[in-house]
């Protein structure tokens, strides 16, 4: 998810014209994020007993939901890695943008702990809270993992941007391809070998260490900005996307039928290929219809990211024992979460001086 600056890389860049297609991508991304969290918190323990249609529906939702974070990361690479940073710009980026995000993250960690205490009966520990603020203990909410990851990534973004800018794009593809093979393809093959009860590969090359797959999305976003896929026709990109989507759904269905718990994550090759193809298709759009609405939704996307999971958890617990079918619960929770999250974000943002700071609004 693009967090450090949802409009551009630095204050100076924020004054430039908005890119309508990127605003649209932000809106699609946050909707995907809400989708995946709605699915995750609902009780699908008896999914194997559901009709095939419901099983397929859930598998499709999981895949669509997993596209959100890749979109956000590619937006970051698209907007920031294409810039040049001198010493003064690095200082501004780190001391103003990055430090601001750090304090916002720590503030919301406190809010999350208070929320979990009152709504999830989780005790507040000052020791654990301090550890969470220093990013050495996880917060028990499914969306929070992204915050320390993106903070760590953005620490080196100015230097990465300068490095990429000095290298020919064709050369960048060499380490990127190797990275994709070792962080996407081989782990995926290992997952298949486990299902088949075969001995998995012991991958020795470490790309950036754990979570190295995230860097591919950042760099690909930068390469898309520099016309990496511009020669590929839209129809072919759509076909690639549909193939990857279908393959991912089929694999999830097979895993379910084999009683194998398959966790579709962001290092899945199908998620990578599909998200890149769709990102390329959407970023080609020149003018977006209903742009005023899209811009409003885009402006509040990070604020909604901070808020939405609290509503998802509350609504899920509220409807837990309801007789409503689970699939209808999903639709209801998704719609209410979107409305309530945007409403609360809008309200907080209109608190003088305070709102825009705690929501990282620009």
Secondary structure as GFF3:
##gff-version 3
##sequence-region A 1 362
A	DSSP	alpha_helix	11	14	.	.	.	ID=ss1
A	DSSP	alpha_helix	20	41	.	.	.	ID=ss2
A	DSSP	three_ten_helix	47	49	.	.	.	ID=ss3
A	DSSP	alpha_helix	52	65	.	.	.	ID=ss4
A	DSSP	alpha_helix	67	80	.	.	.	ID=ss5
A	DSSP	alpha_helix	87	92	.	.	.	ID=ss6
A	DSSP	pi_helix	93	98	.	.	.	ID=ss7
A	DSSP	alpha_helix	99	119	.	.	.	ID=ss8
A	DSSP	alpha_helix	126	133	.	.	.	ID=ss9
A	DSSP	alpha_helix	145	155	.	.	.	ID=ss10
A	DSSP	alpha_helix	157	165	.	.	.	ID=ss11
A	DSSP	alpha_helix	169	180	.	.	.	ID=ss12
A	DSSP	pi_helix	181	185	.	.	.	ID=ss13
A	DSSP	alpha_helix	186	195	.	.	.	ID=ss14
A	DSSP	alpha_helix	214	225	.	.	.	ID=ss15
A	DSSP	alpha_helix	234	257	.	.	.	ID=ss16
A	DSSP	alpha_helix	269	283	.	.	.	ID=ss17
A	DSSP	alpha_helix	291	299	.	.	.	ID=ss18
A	DSSP	alpha_helix	301	318	.	.	.	ID=ss19
A	DSSP	alpha_helix	326	349	.	.	.	ID=ss20
A	DSSP	alpha_helix	354	358	.	.	.	ID=ss21
###
